[in-house]
Amino acid sequence: MAALLTSERATTDKLVQYIGECREMGIRVRPPDVNVSRMFFAVDGQDIRFGLAAIKNVGEGAVEAVLAARKAGGPFRSLFDFSDRVDLRAVNRRVVESFVKSGTFDSTDLRRSALYAAIDRAMEAGQKRQRHRIAALAPEH
């Protein structure tokens, strides 16, 4: 079923239909999670975990950046930690908004309204820190 859900991730109507069929079969489809989800739908114990690339407005390039940052630095502790570590050239505001709205950050903070309100501040802080890191690595003339 995870493969079927992945193959239909771009077709919302089909996705909803197949998630309903999973429920009827006793298979729980768990929500996306920034610290657990993979690129696509995947088996998670007895359940299926929603894939990050199946979230509306989220492309595979953005998910690759998220997975690379998570692999390099471990689980994300907050939206600010996420914005600091993920390449914000690949993950834009729209992607972060979609993550918040879909519950992808619920494992870091259940208050989606607070997360949504903090997006601009978190991304500005993350961009600033990333620029400083890049400048520190640049060779001096």
Backbone as CSV, one residue per row, in Angstrom:
resi,resn,N_x,N_y,N_z,CA_x,CA_y,CA_z,C_x,C_y,C_z
1,MET,0.827,-1.204,0.000,0.000,0.000,0.000,0.865,1.259,0.000
2,ALA,2.025,1.220,0.667,2.902,2.397,0.680,3.342,2.755,-0.734
3,ALA,3.639,1.746,-1.536,4.046,1.991,-2.924,2.887,2.556,-3.742
4,LEU,1.697,2.056,-3.510,0.522,2.550,-4.222,0.260,4.012,-3.849
5,LEU,0.332,4.327,-2.568,0.141,5.706,-2.127,1.197,6.620,-2.749
6,THR,2.436,6.152,-2.784,3.515,6.938,-3.379,3.236,7.196,-4.860
7,SER,2.774,6.182,-5.564,2.532,6.340,-7.003,1.395,7.312,-7.295
8,GLU,0.503,7.508,-6.350,-0.644,8.403,-6.538,-0.528,9.687,-5.725
9,ARG,0.663,10.007,-5.234,0.835,11.150,-4.338,0.427,12.481,-4.955
10,ALA,0.468,12.605,-6.273,0.121,13.863,-6.932,-1.371,13.975,-7.233
11,THR,-2.107,12.892,-7.058,-3.540,12.883,-7.355,-4.313,12.829,-6.045
12,THR,-4.731,13.995,-5.571,-5.356,14.103,-4.254,-6.558,13.177,-4.092
13,ASP,-7.438,13.128,-5.086,-8.640,12.288,-4.973,-8.284,10.817,-4.778
14,LYS,-7.338,10.342,-5.572,-6.913,8.936,-5.453,-6.243,8.689,-4.109
15,LEU,-5.428,9.647,-3.679,-4.723,9.515,-2.403,-5.723,9.373,-1.261
16,VAL,-6.725,10.224,-1.260,-7.766,10.166,-0.226,-8.479,8.811,-0.277
17,GLN,-8.780,8.352,-1.480,-9.450,7.059,-1.648,-8.600,5.927,-1.077
18,TYR,-7.299,5.908,-1.408,-6.440,4.821,-0.949,-6.156,4.899,0.552
19,ILE,-6.089,6.092,1.093,-5.926,6.217,2.548,-7.171,5.667,3.241
20,GLY,-8.339,5.924,2.665,-9.583,5.352,3.199,-9.569,3.835,3.149
21,GLU,-9.055,3.282,2.048,-8.946,1.828,1.932,-7.975,1.264,2.967
22,CYS,-6.906,1.995,3.244,-5.971,1.558,4.286,-6.693,1.458,5.624
23,ARG,-7.487,2.468,5.946,-8.241,2.459,7.207,-9.158,1.242,7.280
24,GLU,-9.860,0.978,6.169,-10.768,-0.176,6.128,-10.026,-1.486,6.347
25,MET,-8.772,-1.540,5.915,-7.958,-2.750,6.071,-7.245,-2.786,7.424
26,GLY,-7.441,-1.761,8.234,-6.805,-1.713,9.548,-5.369,-1.210,9.517
27,ILE,-4.985,-0.578,8.418,-3.638,-0.011,8.301,-3.739,1.484,8.601
28,ARG,-3.012,1.902,9.592,-3.038,3.318,9.961,-2.026,4.082,9.114
29,VAL,-2.460,5.194,8.523,-1.552,6.075,7.797,-1.231,7.233,8.735
30,ARG,0.005,7.228,9.212,0.432,8.237,10.188,0.786,9.536,9.474
31,PRO,0.605,10.652,10.138,0.864,11.947,9.503,2.349,12.167,9.221
32,PRO,2.637,13.147,8.370,4.050,13.445,8.096,4.731,13.969,9.355
33,ASP,6.021,13.683,9.480,6.798,14.122,10.640,8.192,14.495,10.157
34,VAL,8.601,15.714,10.466,9.898,16.217,10.012,11.060,15.355,10.497
35,ASN,10.861,14.643,11.598,11.931,13.837,12.173,11.852,12.346,11.840
36,VAL,10.797,11.915,11.159,10.624,10.491,10.885,10.348,10.212,9.414
37,SER,9.548,11.044,8.780,9.118,10.783,7.406,10.290,10.731,6.440
38,ARG,10.091,9.965,5.404,11.057,9.867,4.314,10.527,10.654,3.124
39,MET,11.176,10.500,2.006,10.741,11.184,0.787,9.311,10.773,0.425
40,PHE,9.070,9.455,0.391,7.786,8.922,-0.038,7.122,8.160,1.104
41,PHE,5.914,7.680,0.881,5.220,6.874,1.875,6.099,5.672,2.197
42,ALA,6.149,5.303,3.470,7.009,4.189,3.875,6.360,3.416,5.015
43,VAL,6.692,2.140,5.089,6.211,1.304,6.177,6.881,1.772,7.465
44,ASP,6.073,1.932,8.507,6.543,2.390,9.811,5.938,1.453,10.850
45,GLY,6.629,0.352,11.127,6.077,-0.678,12.016,4.896,-1.341,11.329
46,GLN,3.732,-1.296,11.956,2.504,-1.840,11.364,1.753,-0.781,10.556
47,ASP,2.262,0.433,10.543,1.597,1.564,9.912,2.317,1.989,8.641
48,ILE,1.756,2.990,7.981,2.409,3.645,6.859,2.614,5.099,7.262
49,ARG,3.809,5.612,7.035,4.116,7.011,7.371,3.993,7.855,6.098
50,PHE,3.287,8.959,6.214,3.076,9.881,5.099,4.421,10.426,4.632
51,GLY,4.665,10.412,3.340,5.918,10.902,2.774,5.917,12.411,2.618
52,LEU,7.075,13.035,2.848,7.170,14.493,2.762,6.898,15.011,1.354
53,ALA,7.290,14.249,0.329,7.074,14.699,-1.050,5.604,14.625,-1.462
54,ALA,4.763,13.999,-0.656,3.335,13.910,-0.962,2.566,15.116,-0.420
55,ILE,3.242,15.984,0.322,2.598,17.186,0.852,2.504,18.206,-0.276
56,LYS,1.347,18.798,-0.398,1.124,19.791,-1.460,2.128,20.937,-1.326
57,ASN,2.657,21.395,-2.440,3.640,22.495,-2.529,5.047,22.102,-2.078
58,VAL,5.305,20.816,-1.896,6.626,20.364,-1.463,7.235,19.495,-2.565
59,GLY,8.362,19.944,-3.097,9.030,19.199,-4.153,10.102,18.271,-3.605
60,GLU,10.569,17.393,-4.461,11.571,16.416,-4.053,12.903,17.074,-3.700
61,GLY,13.253,18.172,-4.364,14.493,18.883,-4.033,14.473,19.411,-2.605
62,ALA,13.329,19.950,-2.192,13.187,20.450,-0.822,13.299,19.299,0.177
63,VAL,12.671,18.173,-0.142,12.719,17.015,0.762,14.144,16.482,0.860
64,GLU,14.869,16.448,-0.256,16.263,16.003,-0.211,17.080,16.875,0.736
65,ALA,16.853,18.189,0.703,17.571,19.103,1.601,17.221,18.823,3.064
66,VAL,15.952,18.557,3.333,15.507,18.246,4.703,16.147,16.944,5.178
67,LEU,16.096,15.922,4.346,16.649,14.617,4.739,18.160,14.690,4.937
68,ALA,18.850,15.469,4.106,20.304,15.618,4.252,20.643,16.312,5.573
69,ALA,19.900,17.366,5.910,20.149,18.083,7.166,19.840,17.194,8.372
70,ARG,18.785,16.423,8.282,18.416,15.519,9.384,19.461,14.432,9.555
71,LYS,19.961,13.899,8.447,20.991,12.861,8.517,22.281,13.416,9.122
72,ALA,22.637,14.634,8.747,23.885,15.238,9.231,23.807,15.677,10.690
73,GLY,22.645,16.166,11.125,22.566,16.754,12.461,21.580,16.134,13.412
74,GLY,20.918,15.067,13.000,19.951,14.423,13.875,18.600,15.107,13.836
75,PRO,17.706,14.703,14.729,16.344,15.237,14.729,16.321,16.762,14.909
76,PHE,15.318,17.371,14.310,15.130,18.817,14.467,14.436,19.071,15.795
77,ARG,14.916,20.052,16.535,14.359,20.368,17.844,13.264,21.425,17.780
78,SER,13.289,22.254,16.733,12.318,23.337,16.624,12.302,23.857,15.195
79,LEU,11.370,24.748,14.915,11.311,25.404,13.614,12.576,26.226,13.378
80,PHE,13.088,26.848,14.441,14.303,27.655,14.315,15.519,26.768,14.034
81,ASP,15.593,25.629,14.696,16.672,24.670,14.432,16.591,24.187,12.984
82,PHE,15.398,23.878,12.526,15.171,23.459,11.145,15.661,24.538,10.175
83,SER,15.249,25.783,10.409,15.614,26.888,9.512,17.114,27.164,9.532
84,ASP,17.747,26.853,10.623,19.195,27.048,10.734,19.963,25.977,9.954
85,ARG,19.473,24.744,9.966,20.225,23.621,9.411,19.880,23.240,7.978
86,VAL,18.655,23.505,7.542,18.226,23.110,6.199,18.623,24.197,5.206
87,ASP,19.076,23.786,4.037,19.456,24.730,2.986,18.215,25.487,2.524
88,LEU,18.127,26.754,2.909,16.944,27.547,2.603,16.914,28.027,1.151
89,ARG,17.922,27.675,0.378,17.844,27.915,-1.067,16.975,26.834,-1.698
90,ALA,16.873,25.681,-1.054,16.060,24.571,-1.557,14.689,24.503,-0.885
91,VAL,14.606,25.023,0.327,13.359,24.982,1.100,12.881,26.416,1.290
92,ASN,11.820,26.782,0.583,11.331,28.159,0.674,10.181,28.290,1.673
93,ARG,9.686,29.505,1.815,8.620,29.792,2.778,7.380,28.944,2.509
94,ARG,7.035,28.789,1.246,5.844,28.026,0.900,5.956,26.575,1.373
95,VAL,7.135,25.992,1.253,7.359,24.624,1.731,7.183,24.577,3.249
96,VAL,7.783,25.533,3.960,7.676,25.553,5.421,6.216,25.750,5.844
97,GLU,5.496,26.631,5.164,4.070,26.819,5.457,3.314,25.504,5.280
98,SER,3.595,24.805,4.197,2.912,23.531,3.938,3.260,22.499,4.998
99,PHE,4.501,22.482,5.440,4.899,21.580,6.529,4.114,21.892,7.803
100,VAL,4.031,23.163,8.148,3.314,23.552,9.372,1.840,23.172,9.261
101,LYS,1.209,23.529,8.149,-0.221,23.256,7.969,-0.538,21.768,7.973
102,SER,0.373,20.944,7.468,0.138,19.500,7.392,0.484,18.771,8.686
103,GLY,1.052,19.482,9.652,1.405,18.846,10.923,2.793,18.237,10.938
104,THR,3.600,18.536,9.940,4.937,17.955,9.848,5.820,18.358,11.031
105,PHE,5.566,19.519,11.618,6.356,19.975,12.762,5.698,19.676,14.109
106,ASP,4.598,18.934,14.119,3.891,18.668,15.373,4.768,17.976,16.411
107,SER,5.782,17.225,15.980,6.650,16.555,16.952,7.585,17.546,17.653
108,THR,7.712,18.755,17.101,8.549,19.775,17.739,7.707,20.769,18.529
109,ASP,6.454,20.986,18.092,5.554,21.930,18.767,4.152,21.693,18.233
110,LEU,3.225,21.369,19.108,1.853,21.077,18.693,1.047,22.325,18.353
111,ARG,1.562,23.489,18.677,0.809,24.728,18.442,1.074,25.233,17.019
112,ARG,0.305,24.752,16.076,0.521,25.126,14.679,0.390,26.624,14.444
113,SER,-0.528,27.270,15.167,-0.687,28.720,14.983,0.575,29.457,15.411
114,ALA,1.214,29.008,16.477,2.463,29.634,16.936,3.589,29.356,15.935
115,LEU,3.636,28.146,15.430,4.642,27.805,14.422,4.447,28.664,13.176
116,TYR,3.215,28.774,12.732,2.917,29.551,11.530,3.315,31.012,11.723
117,ALA,3.029,31.546,12.894,3.364,32.944,13.183,4.877,33.166,13.243
118,ALA,5.636,32.119,13.508,7.091,32.249,13.661,7.862,31.968,12.370
119,ILE,7.180,31.612,11.300,7.873,31.218,10.065,8.822,32.305,9.579
120,ASP,8.336,33.531,9.449,9.188,34.609,8.918,10.426,34.828,9.782
121,ARG,10.230,34.897,11.101,11.369,35.110,12.003,12.366,33.958,11.922
122,ALA,11.860,32.746,11.899,12.737,31.568,11.844,13.525,31.538,10.539
123,MET,12.859,31.829,9.435,13.549,31.780,8.147,14.555,32.925,8.006
124,GLU,14.211,34.096,8.496,15.164,35.219,8.455,16.402,34.897,9.290
125,ALA,16.191,34.354,10.479,17.315,33.993,11.345,18.161,32.898,10.689
126,GLY,17.500,31.910,10.092,18.218,30.830,9.431,19.020,31.326,8.234
127,GLN,18.430,32.202,7.426,19.141,32.758,6.270,20.349,33.568,6.709
128,LYS,20.184,34.338,7.768,21.291,35.155,8.282,22.443,34.265,8.752
129,ARG,22.123,33.240,9.529,23.166,32.331,10.028,23.831,31.570,8.889
130,GLN,23.049,31.163,7.888,23.624,30.450,6.750,24.553,31.366,5.954
131,ARG,24.167,32.631,5.787,25.047,33.581,5.083,26.353,33.763,5.844
132,HIS,26.275,33.857,7.177,27.485,34.009,7.996,28.393,32.784,7.866
133,ARG,27.805,31.592,7.875,28.603,30.369,7.735,29.287,30.313,6.379
134,ILE,28.558,30.685,5.329,29.133,30.682,3.985,30.271,31.711,3.895
135,ALA,30.054,32.896,4.470,31.092,33.940,4.448,32.321,33.500,5.202
136,ALA,32.139,32.781,6.304,33.274,32.313,7.109,34.092,31.264,6.365
137,LEU,33.448,30.534,5.458,34.159,29.514,4.684,34.827,30.062,3.441
138,ALA,34.390,31.251,3.011,34.940,31.831,1.780,36.391,32.235,1.990
139,PRO,37.249,31.923,1.003,38.671,32.309,1.131,38.828,33.817,1.012
140,GLU,39.716,34.350,1.805,39.987,35.797,1.747,41.010,36.066,0.677
141,HIS,40.907,37.242,0.060,41.833,37.610,-1.023,43.006,38.370,-0.476
